[in-house]
Amino acid sequence: MTFERTGQSDMISHLDADRPRAQTLVMSLDSPVRMGPSAVSRRRFPRPAEDAEQKSVHYAVADYALDRIEYQAQLVDAFVPLSDCHYRWRVRECFGSGSYEFCGLADGFFVTFAETEYHTPQAAHFCSPDSLHIYLASSGDGEYVPADGGPLSFEAPSTVLIVEPGKQPPAEVTLAGVARYIYIVVHREVLRTMYAGSAHELPALLQAFLDGDLERTSGRALPLSAAMLRCLEDVQTCSLDGRRRRIFLQSKALEIVCQALEAFDQSECFRSVETTKHTARGVLKAQRFLAANYVTPPSLEELAAEVGVSRSALCTGFRQILGLSVFDYIQDLRMQRALTLLSEGDDPITQIAYAVGYNRSSSFAVAVHRHFGTTPSKLRRRNTPTGQ
């Protein structure tokens, strides 16, 4: 959900359905969030003002067509149309700034990617009836509060799945911090079509949703898996444009839906929300730290102390979230850099070995062979354009 100032165009208001997801404070991972009167968790952010913006997500993809955006120049610094219902824009306001990308894949199926910084928490009233919402974020904060329940935290890193049946009063949504996230909306009819003849494979909560038996908004905080984190990073680094980018976003949205539903179904196998959240933050902090220090990486004990988790939690979390051990992740960073240096320059191989953290060229050669299945010199010839 991208929260701009009150009085923006209806169109941009619709797009405001794309915010970081998070851990829930109203339930444990072993049961769905029953966000009803019994919820007792405390809110971490003030309620929206009575005159705060009313945000909504519409079903028809035509509602997001370019010709519906009436105030582009007043609302954004840069607006780039990619197709009729696919565009990017930037916002710079007193409350913060950020870049957004919206893609209407089909009626009732939308995806938004955003990288934003909120100087102050931004709150609004929000409604998206008969929809499944998936928030996937590696940074950011906020919370979602349904009309008849307690708060569902958006504190990253995590994934949050929310199921909102029809005829629900608007929820209250607050966004805060420096956020990077994907937000996906799947309308009930789209989910029904996806699982035509196979609805029994869905978690019980979603079966009840399809059958029209769900009476209140429900949600679940899910573990941030390696696959879902890769999806977020893939979208962030994707250089495709035009129709190819639209197809790419569609494939990633479908992958995230599948991964989130699988995690929803299996979430009772995971530890408590707070433990998972703390470990996930540590792992992502370690990932960023190692990306800047892979040439001379710290020991596991030093890295764990740097990011504020135990050594065992760091090692376990790396495998769960990134799908690699800490050692393998460092090796992967070194090999990525080595490939770039071998492909784009003519520095001696010994010099490249030192540049990526190897004291001996023989050790570097062994590492390259294990990673790429060939020697550094052959790898250089393979990746050097003809004629150079």
C-alpha positions as CSV (number, residue, x, y, z in Angstrom):
1,M,0.0,0.0,0.0
2,T,1.6,3.3,-1.0
3,F,0.3,6.0,1.2
4,E,0.4,9.4,-0.4
5,R,-1.3,12.6,0.7
6,T,-5.0,12.9,1.3
7,G,-6.9,14.0,-1.8
8,Q,-4.9,12.0,-4.4
9,S,-6.5,10.6,-7.4
10,D,-8.7,7.5,-6.9
11,M,-6.4,5.6,-9.2
12,I,-3.3,6.0,-7.1
13,S,-5.4,5.3,-4.0
14,H,-6.2,1.9,-5.5
15,L,-2.5,1.2,-5.9
16,D,-2.0,1.7,-2.2
17,A,-2.4,-2.0,-1.7
18,D,1.3,-2.8,-1.5
19,R,3.2,-2.7,1.7
20,P,5.6,-4.8,3.7
21,R,4.2,-7.8,5.4
22,A,5.2,-9.0,8.7
23,Q,5.0,-11.0,11.8
24,T,1.7,-11.1,13.6
25,L,1.5,-10.0,17.2
26,V,-1.9,-11.6,17.7
27,M,-1.2,-15.3,17.2
28,S,1.5,-17.9,17.2
29,L,2.6,-19.7,14.1
30,D,0.7,-22.8,15.1
31,S,-2.7,-21.4,14.5
32,P,-4.3,-18.9,12.1
33,V,-4.8,-15.3,13.3
34,R,-8.4,-15.0,14.6
35,M,-8.6,-11.3,14.5
36,G,-11.7,-11.0,16.5
37,P,-12.8,-9.4,19.8
38,S,-10.6,-11.8,21.8
39,A,-7.4,-10.4,20.3
40,V,-5.4,-8.6,23.0
41,S,-2.2,-7.5,21.4
42,R,-1.4,-3.8,21.7
43,R,-1.1,-1.4,18.8
44,R,2.3,0.0,18.1
45,F,1.1,2.9,16.0
46,P,-1.7,5.5,16.5
47,R,-5.0,5.1,14.8
48,P,-5.5,6.9,11.5
49,A,-7.3,10.2,11.8
50,E,-11.0,10.2,11.0
51,D,-10.4,12.2,7.8
52,A,-7.4,10.0,6.8
53,E,-7.4,8.6,3.2
54,Q,-9.7,5.8,2.3
55,K,-7.8,3.3,0.3
56,S,-9.3,0.5,-1.7
57,V,-8.4,-2.2,-4.2
58,H,-10.8,-2.7,-7.1
59,Y,-11.5,-6.0,-8.9
60,A,-11.4,-4.8,-12.5
61,V,-8.0,-4.4,-14.0
62,A,-9.5,-1.6,-16.2
63,D,-9.8,0.5,-13.1
64,Y,-6.0,0.8,-13.2
65,A,-5.7,1.8,-16.8
66,L,-3.4,4.7,-17.6
67,D,-6.2,7.1,-18.6
68,R,-7.7,6.8,-15.1
69,I,-4.6,8.4,-13.5
70,E,-5.7,12.0,-13.6
71,Y,-3.1,13.8,-11.5
72,Q,0.2,12.3,-12.5
73,A,2.2,15.5,-12.6
74,Q,1.0,16.7,-9.2
75,L,1.5,13.3,-7.5
76,V,4.9,12.0,-8.6
77,D,8.3,13.1,-9.6
78,A,8.5,10.6,-12.5
79,F,5.8,8.4,-14.1
80,V,6.8,5.7,-16.6
81,P,4.1,3.8,-18.4
82,L,5.1,0.3,-19.3
83,S,1.7,-0.8,-20.7
84,D,-1.9,0.1,-20.1
85,C,-2.0,-1.3,-16.6
86,H,1.7,-1.5,-15.8
87,Y,3.7,1.5,-14.7
88,R,6.4,2.8,-12.4
89,W,6.4,6.1,-10.5
90,R,8.3,8.0,-7.9
91,V,6.9,10.1,-5.0
92,R,8.7,12.7,-3.0
93,E,6.7,14.3,-0.2
94,C,7.3,15.8,3.3
95,F,6.4,12.4,4.9
96,G,8.9,10.5,2.8
97,S,9.8,9.3,-0.7
98,G,10.0,6.1,-2.7
99,S,9.6,4.3,-6.0
100,Y,6.8,2.0,-6.9
101,E,5.8,-0.4,-9.7
102,F,2.3,-1.6,-10.2
103,C,1.2,-4.4,-12.6
104,G,-2.4,-5.4,-13.2
105,L,-2.0,-9.0,-14.3
106,A,-5.7,-9.7,-14.7
107,D,-9.0,-8.8,-13.1
108,G,-8.5,-9.5,-9.4
109,F,-4.8,-10.2,-9.7
110,F,-2.4,-7.4,-9.0
111,V,1.2,-7.0,-7.9
112,T,3.1,-4.0,-6.6
113,F,6.8,-3.7,-5.8
114,A,8.0,-0.8,-3.7
115,E,11.1,0.7,-2.2
116,T,10.1,3.5,0.1
117,E,11.3,5.6,3.1
118,Y,8.7,7.0,5.5
119,H,10.0,9.8,7.7
120,T,6.9,9.5,9.8
121,P,4.4,6.6,10.0
122,Q,1.6,7.0,7.5
123,A,-1.9,5.7,8.3
124,A,-5.0,5.2,6.3
125,H,-8.3,3.3,6.1
126,F,-8.0,0.3,3.8
127,C,-10.5,-2.1,2.1
128,S,-10.0,-5.0,-0.3
129,P,-13.0,-7.3,0.0
130,D,-13.1,-11.0,-1.0
131,S,-9.3,-11.0,-1.4
132,L,-6.2,-12.9,-0.4
133,H,-3.3,-10.5,0.4
134,I,0.4,-11.5,0.5
135,Y,3.0,-9.1,1.8
136,L,6.6,-10.1,1.3
137,A,9.2,-7.6,2.7
138,S,12.8,-7.6,3.6
139,S,12.7,-4.3,5.5
140,G,10.1,-1.8,6.8
141,D,7.5,-1.7,9.5
142,G,3.8,-1.0,10.1
143,E,0.6,-2.8,11.1
144,Y,-2.7,-3.9,9.8
145,V,-5.7,-3.7,12.1
146,P,-9.1,-5.1,11.0
147,A,-12.2,-3.4,12.3
148,D,-13.1,-6.1,14.8
149,G,-9.7,-7.4,15.8
150,G,-6.2,-6.8,17.1
151,P,-3.1,-5.7,15.1
152,L,-1.1,-7.8,12.7
153,S,2.4,-6.5,12.6
154,F,4.2,-5.7,9.3
155,E,7.6,-5.6,10.9
156,A,10.1,-7.0,8.5
157,P,11.7,-9.3,7.5
158,S,8.8,-11.7,7.1
159,T,5.8,-12.7,5.0
160,V,2.2,-12.1,6.0
161,L,-0.9,-13.6,4.5
162,I,-4.3,-11.9,5.1
163,V,-7.7,-13.3,4.0
164,E,-10.4,-10.6,3.9
165,P,-13.9,-11.9,3.1
166,G,-16.6,-9.7,1.6
167,K,-18.6,-7.0,3.5
168,Q,-15.9,-6.2,6.0
169,P,-15.5,-2.7,7.4
170,P,-12.3,-0.9,6.3
171,A,-9.2,-2.0,8.2
172,E,-6.6,0.5,9.5
173,V,-3.1,0.3,7.9
174,T,0.0,2.1,9.0
175,L,3.3,2.0,7.1
176,A,6.7,3.1,8.5
177,G,10.4,3.0,8.1
178,V,12.6,2.1,5.1
179,A,10.6,-0.5,3.3
180,R,11.2,-2.9,0.4
181,Y,8.3,-5.2,-0.3
182,I,6.1,-6.9,-2.8
183,Y,2.3,-6.8,-2.3
184,I,0.1,-9.2,-4.1
185,V,-3.7,-9.2,-4.3
186,V,-5.6,-12.4,-5.4
187,H,-9.4,-12.0,-5.5
188,R,-11.5,-15.0,-4.4
189,E,-12.6,-15.7,-7.9
190,V,-9.0,-15.8,-9.2
191,L,-8.0,-18.2,-6.4
192,R,-11.1,-20.3,-7.3
193,T,-10.0,-20.5,-10.9
194,M,-6.4,-21.3,-10.0
195,Y,-7.6,-24.2,-7.8
196,A,-10.6,-25.3,-9.9
197,G,-11.2,-29.0,-9.0
198,S,-8.4,-29.0,-6.5
199,A,-9.7,-26.7,-3.7
200,H,-9.2,-29.6,-1.3
201,E,-5.4,-29.0,-1.6
202,L,-5.8,-25.5,0.0
203,P,-5.4,-24.9,3.7
204,A,-8.8,-25.2,5.6
205,L,-9.0,-21.5,6.1
206,L,-8.8,-20.8,2.4
207,Q,-11.3,-23.6,1.6
208,A,-13.7,-21.8,3.9
209,F,-12.9,-18.5,2.2
210,L,-13.7,-20.0,-1.3
211,D,-16.9,-21.6,0.1
212,G,-18.1,-18.2,1.5
213,D,-18.0,-19.5,5.1
214,L,-15.3,-17.1,6.4
215,E,-17.0,-14.4,8.4
216,R,-14.0,-12.4,9.7
217,T,-10.6,-11.3,8.4
218,S,-7.9,-13.8,9.2
219,G,-4.1,-13.6,8.9
220,R,-0.9,-15.6,9.5
221,A,2.7,-14.5,9.9
222,L,4.8,-16.9,7.8
223,P,8.5,-17.7,7.8
224,L,10.6,-15.8,5.3
225,S,11.8,-18.7,3.2
226,A,14.9,-18.7,0.9
227,A,12.6,-19.0,-2.1
228,M,10.4,-16.1,-1.2
229,L,13.4,-13.9,-0.4
230,R,14.9,-14.8,-3.8
231,C,11.7,-13.7,-5.5
232,L,11.9,-10.3,-3.8
233,E,15.6,-9.9,-4.8
234,D,14.9,-11.1,-8.4
235,V,12.3,-8.4,-8.8
236,Q,14.5,-5.8,-7.3
237,T,17.4,-6.6,-9.7
238,C,15.5,-7.5,-12.8
239,S,16.6,-5.4,-15.8
240,L,13.8,-6.6,-18.2
241,D,11.3,-4.1,-19.6
242,G,8.2,-4.0,-21.6
243,R,6.2,-7.2,-22.2
244,R,9.1,-9.3,-20.9
245,R,9.0,-7.6,-17.6
246,R,5.2,-8.1,-17.3
247,I,5.6,-11.8,-17.9
248,F,8.5,-11.9,-15.4
249,L,6.4,-10.2,-12.7
250,Q,3.5,-12.6,-13.4
251,S,5.8,-15.6,-12.9
252,K,7.2,-14.2,-9.7
253,A,3.7,-13.4,-8.4
254,L,2.6,-16.9,-9.0
255,E,5.7,-18.3,-7.4
256,I,5.2,-16.2,-4.3
257,V,1.5,-17.3,-4.1
258,C,2.6,-20.9,-4.3
259,Q,5.4,-20.5,-1.7
260,A,3.2,-18.6,0.7
261,L,0.4,-21.1,0.5
262,E,2.9,-23.9,1.1
263,A,4.3,-22.0,4.1
264,F,0.8,-21.4,5.4
265,D,0.0,-25.1,5.2
266,Q,3.3,-26.1,6.9
267,S,3.8,-23.2,9.3
268,E,3.1,-25.3,12.4
269,C,6.5,-26.9,11.8
270,F,8.3,-23.6,12.5
271,R,9.3,-21.9,15.7
272,S,7.6,-18.9,17.3
273,V,7.1,-15.7,15.4
274,E,9.4,-13.6,17.6
275,T,12.3,-16.1,17.3
276,T,11.9,-16.4,13.5
277,K,11.7,-12.6,13.2
278,H,14.8,-12.0,15.2
279,T,16.8,-14.7,13.4
280,A,15.6,-13.5,10.0
281,R,16.7,-9.9,10.8
282,G,20.1,-11.2,11.8
283,V,20.5,-13.3,8.7
284,L,19.6,-10.4,6.4
285,K,22.0,-8.1,8.3
286,A,24.7,-10.7,8.0
287,Q,24.0,-11.0,4.3
288,R,24.6,-7.3,3.8
289,F,27.7,-7.3,6.0
290,L,29.3,-10.2,4.1
291,A,28.5,-8.6,0.7
292,A,30.8,-5.8,1.8
293,N,33.4,-7.9,3.6
294,Y,33.7,-11.2,1.7
295,V,37.3,-10.7,0.8
296,T,38.3,-10.8,4.5
297,P,35.2,-12.2,6.2
298,P,34.9,-12.4,10.0
299,S,34.7,-15.7,11.9
300,L,31.3,-17.2,12.6
301,E,31.5,-16.0,16.2
302,E,32.4,-12.4,15.1
303,L,29.7,-12.4,12.5
304,A,27.1,-13.6,15.0
305,A,28.1,-10.9,17.4
306,E,28.0,-8.3,14.7
307,V,24.3,-9.1,13.8
308,G,23.1,-9.9,17.3
309,V,22.2,-13.6,17.1
310,S,23.8,-16.8,18.4
311,R,26.2,-18.7,16.1
312,S,23.8,-21.7,15.9
313,A,20.9,-19.4,15.1
314,L,23.0,-17.7,12.4
315,C,24.0,-21.0,10.8
316,T,20.5,-22.5,10.9
317,G,18.9,-19.2,9.7
318,F,21.3,-18.9,6.7
319,R,20.3,-22.4,5.5
320,Q,16.6,-21.8,6.1
321,I,16.4,-18.3,4.5
322,L,19.2,-18.2,1.9
323,G,19.5,-21.9,1.2
324,L,23.3,-21.8,1.8
325,S,25.7,-22.2,4.7
326,V,27.6,-19.0,5.7
327,F,30.8,-20.5,4.1
328,D,29.0,-21.3,0.8
329,Y,27.5,-17.9,0.7
330,I,30.9,-16.3,1.1
331,Q,32.3,-18.6,-1.6
332,D,29.4,-17.7,-3.9
333,L,30.1,-13.9,-3.5
334,R,33.8,-14.5,-4.3
335,M,33.1,-16.5,-7.4
336,Q,30.6,-14.0,-8.7
337,R,33.2,-11.3,-8.4
338,A,35.9,-13.5,-9.8
339,L,33.7,-14.2,-12.9
340,T,33.3,-10.5,-13.4
341,L,37.0,-9.8,-13.2
342,L,37.9,-12.7,-15.4
343,S,35.3,-11.7,-18.0
344,E,35.7,-8.0,-18.1
345,G,39.4,-7.4,-17.6
346,D,42.9,-8.7,-18.3
347,D,44.4,-8.6,-14.8
348,P,46.7,-11.6,-14.0
349,I,44.9,-14.5,-12.4
350,T,47.1,-14.3,-9.4
351,Q,46.0,-10.7,-8.9
352,I,42.3,-11.6,-9.2
353,A,42.8,-14.4,-6.7
354,Y,44.1,-11.8,-4.1
355,A,41.3,-9.4,-5.1
356,V,38.6,-11.9,-4.1
357,G,40.2,-13.2,-0.9
358,Y,42.6,-16.0,-1.8
359,N,46.2,-15.9,-0.7
360,R,47.4,-18.5,-3.2
361,S,46.4,-18.8,-6.8
362,S,46.3,-22.6,-6.4
363,S,43.5,-22.3,-3.8
364,F,41.7,-19.9,-6.1
365,A,42.0,-22.4,-9.0
366,V,40.5,-25.2,-6.9
367,A,37.6,-23.0,-5.8
368,V,36.9,-21.9,-9.4
369,H,37.0,-25.5,-10.6
370,R,34.6,-26.6,-7.9
371,H,32.2,-23.7,-8.6
372,F,32.3,-23.5,-12.4
373,G,33.8,-26.9,-13.4
374,T,36.8,-25.4,-15.2
375,T,40.0,-23.5,-14.7
376,P,40.3,-19.7,-14.3
377,S,42.1,-19.4,-17.6
378,K,39.5,-21.4,-19.5
379,L,36.7,-19.6,-17.8
380,R,38.3,-16.3,-18.9
381,R,38.4,-17.5,-22.6
382,R,34.9,-18.8,-22.4
383,N,33.5,-15.5,-21.2
384,T,35.6,-13.1,-23.3
385,P,33.8,-11.8,-26.4
386,T,35.3,-12.9,-29.7
387,G,37.7,-10.4,-31.1
388,Q,39.1,-9.2,-27.8
